[in-house]
Amino acid sequence: QMEERVKADIWYMEHWTMLLDIYIIYKTVANVVVGEKNAY
C-alpha cells in the first residue's frame, strides 16, 4: 500500500497543474459532504 501511495505522489509531481489541484479540492469537499468510505 505504501508503494501505491508513493507512485501516486510521483505521478502528481510529474503532472501537477492548477486545474488538477482545483479538481482534487473539489473531490475532497464532495467526499466530506457525501461521506466517502474509501477516504483516509
C-alpha positions in Angstrom: 0.0 0.0 0.0 2.8 2.4 0.8 4.3 1.7 -2.7 1.0 2.7 -4.3 0.9 6.0 -2.4 4.5 6.8 -3.4 3.6 6.1 -7.1 0.6 8.4 -6.7 2.8 11.1 -5.2 5.3 10.8 -8.1 2.5 10.9 -10.7 1.1 14.0 -9.0 4.5 15.8 -9.1 5.0 14.9 -12.7 1.5 16.0 -13.8 0.8 19.0 -11.5 -1.4 21.8 -12.8 -3.6 24.4 -11.0 -6.6 22.7 -12.6 -5.6 19.3 -11.1 -5.3 20.9 -7.6 -8.8 22.5 -8.0 -10.2 19.1 -9.1 -8.6 17.4 -6.0 -10.1 20.1 -3.7 -13.5 19.6 -5.3 -13.3 15.8 -4.9 -12.2 16.2 -1.3 -15.0 18.5 -0.4 -17.5 16.3 -2.1 -16.2 13.3 -0.2 -16.5 15.1 3.1 -20.1 16.1 2.3 -21.2 12.7 0.9 -19.0 10.6 3.2 -16.7 8.5 1.1 -16.0 5.2 2.7 -12.6 4.7 1.0 -11.2 8.1 2.2 -8.3 8.0 4.6 
